[in-house]
Amino acid sequence: MTATVCLEHFTALFGHALFEHVELNQDIVPKDMAELFQWHAAEEIEHKNVAFDVFQKVDKDEHITRVTLMPIVTALLILFRNRNYDVNVSRQKIHETSKTTKAILRFCHWFVF
């Protein structure tokens, strides 16, 4: 349950970031995909507190549990995100362009650094 709460926190952050920091430029993202990203981001923001509210009711020491596990979940999220990105790029035989890399870094820099 704790991992779910931590991951829901990240998906809500990503949702907010999409609306606040990213221009969905049609040269990079087709319009229908941009609309899908926006819908999904809004959906993540909408239900961000559900897991946390349940967690607070179930776990008496929720703060200690959350603070202890958040760094572990964060490290695993970054590890799996990087691994899955590499696997997907290699499977699709996509060679990253500097334009794509810059777009990804523009989206991620606020979170990573």
Secondary structure in CASP SS format (residue, H / E / C, confidence):
PFRMAT SS
TARGET T0000
AUTHOR 0000-0000-0000
METHOD secondary structure of the structure
MODEL  1
M C 1.00
T H 1.00
A H 1.00
T H 1.00
V H 1.00
C H 1.00
L H 1.00
E H 1.00
H H 1.00
F H 1.00
T H 1.00
A H 1.00
L H 1.00
F H 1.00
G H 1.00
H H 1.00
A H 1.00
L H 1.00
F H 1.00
E H 1.00
H H 1.00
V C 1.00
E C 1.00
L C 1.00
N C 1.00
Q C 1.00
D C 1.00
I C 1.00
V C 1.00
P C 1.00
K H 1.00
D H 1.00
M H 1.00
A H 1.00
E H 1.00
L H 1.00
F H 1.00
Q H 1.00
W H 1.00
H H 1.00
A H 1.00
A H 1.00
E H 1.00
E H 1.00
I H 1.00
E H 1.00
H C 1.00
K C 1.00
N C 1.00
V H 1.00
A H 1.00
F H 1.00
D H 1.00
V H 1.00
F H 1.00
Q H 1.00
K H 1.00
V H 1.00
D C 1.00
K C 1.00
D C 1.00
E H 1.00
H H 1.00
I H 1.00
T H 1.00
R H 1.00
V H 1.00
T H 1.00
L H 1.00
M H 1.00
P H 1.00
I H 1.00
V H 1.00
T H 1.00
A H 1.00
L H 1.00
L H 1.00
I H 1.00
L H 1.00
F H 1.00
R H 1.00
N H 1.00
R H 1.00
N H 1.00
Y H 1.00
D H 1.00
V H 1.00
N H 1.00
V H 1.00
S H 1.00
R H 1.00
Q C 1.00
K C 1.00
I C 1.00
H C 1.00
E C 1.00
T C 1.00
S H 1.00
K H 1.00
T H 1.00
T H 1.00
K H 1.00
A H 1.00
I H 1.00
L H 1.00
R H 1.00
F H 1.00
C H 1.00
H H 1.00
W H 1.00
F H 1.00
V H 1.00
F C 1.00
END
